[in-house]
Amino acid sequence: MRAGNILPAAAVAKGVVRKGLLSLIVCLGAARADEVALADAGRRVEGLDQLLRAAKSTDKELVAAVEAVGAALRDLAPDADPRERGRVRDRATDALFKALRLERVDRETKRNLRAPVQLAAVLALRHIDRERADDLMRVIERHILGDRGYDVDPSFYDAVLDPLVRLRAKGTFEWVLEEVVNPDTADDARDRALAGLDALLRIPATGDQRRVAVNRILGIYQSYMFHVEDDFLEIAGYRGTKYKGMRGAGPYWESMRPTVMRTLRELSTDPRTGLPAFDIDTKGEIGTLERHQVWYAQNSLAGRAPWVDGAREPRRRADAPYTRMPPPAWFALGAPWQHAWRTNRTVLDRPLAPAAWRDELRATTLPDLAARMLGDAAWQVRAAACLTLGRIAAPGAAEALRARVERDPVEEVREAALLGLSLLAEEAQRDFLRARAADAAENPRLRAYALLALGLLKDAETPRAILASGDAPPDLGACAVRALGLAGGTAPEVAAILADRRQPPHLRGEAGTALLVLDDRAVLPEVMTVFKERARGTPVAAAAAAIAARLTPPDDTRAIRRLARETGDTDGNFTGVRTLLATSLAGMGGARGAAALAEEYANLRPNSMRFVERGHFLIALGRMASDPAKEILRAEILALDHEWDLGACALGLALAGEHGSLPTLRTLLPARGETYAPHGMMALALFSDPAGRVLIREALAKRRSDDVLEEGALALALLDREKAVPDLLALWARARRAEHYDAFAWAFRLAASADAIAPLRAMVEGGPDPVQRAFALMALGRMADPAAPLHALARDSNVYADNPTLLDLARWRDAAPLLD
């Protein structure tokens, strides 16, 4: 329809086309009737087309025209000729697409001066047909998400996605996930990703779609292995390598994190079952990078998330065992120092003072209680009962545990029973353990536990046979190597596994740890040959060599220089080797080792590409406790600004016994945040600082992250002993997950007191939550038990080895079946 059909010719001749056109459009839009006739709708579309073609059209004119077309789409008469009606709606949609693409860019400000028209078009596009959703996606993809010559306001991305969300067309959820949510750290890309995450929550999606979305979001924002050299570190919440002077999660992650975590929580609440988010109270469970890294590595292939599917069913006899692997990023950047700290935390195993109540608990109360719980309906309670019976060497425990291994329908209970037999360490169980280890049809993890139990019984024959067979599953073979070390096998045979490049990585990976147990410096030449390999080609073997390098004599100048060169190799060595070498230098001791460690820390300090190593070196300096190491730590506690680094430095000062730093540490704890607090509390506890009692309690009262609760409970128990029991009972009520209960159960061991027995026993016998009941029983068992031999497995674990069984035992020790 031409303009002459809309306006008088005289008006055209007088040059007032745009004014008259605007007046007509405003009248048509304002005088909204119940319906808009096809003719009126056609006039509005034609009027908008004319204004879009006219170079001097004002924003006011265009906005009015766009609004009039939007109103026509909304109110178009439903009984009009369907074919003509469809043509008008298509023309109107195309005109609105043109308005959405309209540009007039101010080169100085890089702003699109037609932004008001674009926004009006977005609002009008709510009323287009669902069949045109694909076309709208293409327009947005090409002209809004693609390269542009101007910037947009952050809110515009929310607006431009709104029509798509309202149309609910098929494929919209996947398109938003793939095209809008992205890992770019530019401000513009961040804004669009935030809008995309919000949009995903408004689009109806199936369970499978939600699972795909959860995995993709985790992959984008929680796995930093893809582009280690660039901004992806910043995306992951780690420290960006291109941001000089920046520490910790920079502005990008700080702005993204709340929306990312909310999206994960809400997408992960199953709409079919209505299961709640993983942490319904604080919404903080998925708040830490490391925990999500671990979850993603362990569960992404399984296609399920625990907070989507709810509590898992216990494994049946025919089910395959769960496996836990190191997060992929660990192989690119190295394991975080917090993992090594938790694994090697010797305070958990400190000797228990003799007490009459402890003797009674061990001899009378616990045998009866654990035996009754062995028949409980909850598998978690049965598993805890198995571990407790083995821990206290209760009368008849071996027979009861063997029966559970043979007949319990739940695999976690069977594994706990096997671990209970390991804790018993009875020579009479050797044949039973050998049979289980050799049974090819048995659960591989249970076989691995049997091998480790035989190692503790100094039985090297069975592990050798498993290794000689050559067909053991990787996890089982790795445990056989560790068992060989525990059993006192010869160091040369273990060193040969480490040095043999033909051996699979999972065997070489555990050989280094086994050599530490055997402690034979004669095999050092075999260890050093591994460093001639390309570290990137055999990272597991190189990491194992780094562990075993602790065998180097502290006066072997040549070997120490070699190790120092390996530690300083930033190009050909992956990070994990260097961090473990730092630990080896600290364990070696001596003036030369101390000098090498201090020199290498000075080299890595300004290198932003080596940020993962810093905490490991600070802990190693604390363990070295030399004068140069203490000097470095005293300076760094005042100079470092990232809270992870500060936490490692605080622990280093505590391990070094540098009491002069206490005033600084007391100031840091209330001043710093959730990241520093766990380790700041533990540092005060290791110092036995009386002032720390108040500071730790205040931190626990104000902060609620997982690490704060777990490490804080242990710190308070270590510092305040039996006086901490009321605090631990109060924290018990705040527990939200099995790992919390596990940490609190260890804290009860550190604060062992007769006053804790009655409330814990009441939980075991009458609590509604099987996980809480199980760990209350575990707490009682730990309170009654001196350090158990099983805990030796937690020391010096090679976190880069392909061995989920030993990773679990290292992290959780005897509670591995309960936390699987």
Disulfide bonds with the S-S distance in Angstrom:
none
